[in-house]
Amino acid sequence: MKRLYRSEKNRKIAGVIGGLAEYLNMDASLLRIIAVVLTLLTSGIVPLVYIIWCFVVPLEGDLK
């Protein structure tokens, strides 16, 4: 069973998008571009979701 986590190796800030990319089997760079575009289109909702996920989604090493 796949689990959502914040990536320790594929991270730029907190590893949220890296972990989501691993969960969705996508390229993290593509997902980061999508996040930037969605931020511009939704008047900044994506950074708020990102901050919430930093606290809610566990770090990869904490799952073991």
Helices and strands as residue ranges (DSSP letters): H 16-24, H 28-41, H 45-56, G 60-63
